[in-house]
Amino acid sequence: MKLNIQNILIAGQYESAFQQYLMHLEKYHLRFQSIDMISEGDMEWADAYVGFAPSKVFHPAKVSWVHAFNAGVNNFLAIDGWKTSNTVLTRTVSDFGEKMSEYCLSYILKDLQHHKLFQYQQKNKLWSCETPAALKDQTITIFGTGETGKVIAKVLSSFGTTVYGVSSSGKNKRYFKQVNTLETSKPLIEQSDYIISTLPLTQQTEKLFNEQIFSYLNNAYFINVGRGQGVDTNHLIKALDSGKVRHAVLDVFESEPLPKSSELWHREDVTITPHISALTDLDDAISCFCNTLEHIERDETLSNQVDFNRGY
């Protein structure tokens, strides 16, 4: 479907960040507006809406194209009307996989190299040897085998790690020794030393990590860099208490910021980070927007277009 894009509404005061791209965008009319100041008139004027989040007066049917500066688009999809409109929704595709792979690798190595133990021993002037474990001897299952999961699998498998995958299709992919569907994933989960979730939030993935899934784990280390809503927090706490999960590294939560009343703050077997495993670089987001616009101009297939049925 050919889109006629002339007027582009950018939700945020990002004029300075767009400076180096203005020559490329000179044939378009750009309007920068703080998200809380966007009016009905702005929406009537716009052919395209670009930003991190929808404004209060945003509706899919009011524009032809929406580009999210985020990789995740749950905040946009939370608004009704996508499936009944012809509006195209695209998302930012950047080096999220590389960033998340470094995040995951850092915590896996911290665990294998006994950082916490040796810090304790140093503090208490203890000299007791504990042999670090090797990555090549570990088995890791990654939930989500898309672009992000595939990059994480590539990095981990390069160390000789056995990497399994779980996806909705169960289709085998490069860098994974084996990929199963959720329904057939139990044998993979049971033998895993580490579980990593990169899953987006959909109806199928909401609270997917529940009592049943956690019951398959055997003293495993759990890392969530996907979406917080994919984990049932109460069931995770029970899994930690029972030893099914020996430690959880959580970068995402059902509610962010994580409420101060949450039990997770006080647990020594939980590591909390404030959604930083793959921060969106604004320049990368703008570059992706410009590249997507070029594809739209040429009426080409958009690799970053959101499938409304899948939710990503």
Buried (B, 14 or more C-beta within 10 A) or exposed (E): EEBEBEBBBBBBEBEEBBEEBEEEBEEBEBEBBEBEEBEEEBBEBBBBBBBBEBBEEBBBEBBBBBBBBBBBBBEBBEEEEBEEBEBBBBBBBBEBBBBBBEBBBEBBBBBBEBEEEBEEBEEEEEEEEEEEBEBEEBBBBBBBBBBBBBBBBBBBBEBEBBBBBBBBEBEEBEBBBBBBEBEEBBEBBBBBBBBBBBBBBBEEBBBBBBBEBBBBBBEBBBBBBBBBBBBBBEBBBBBBEEEBBBBBBBBBBBEEEBEEEBEBEEBEBBBBEEBEBBEBBBEBBBBBBBBBBEBBEEEEEBEBBBEBEEBB
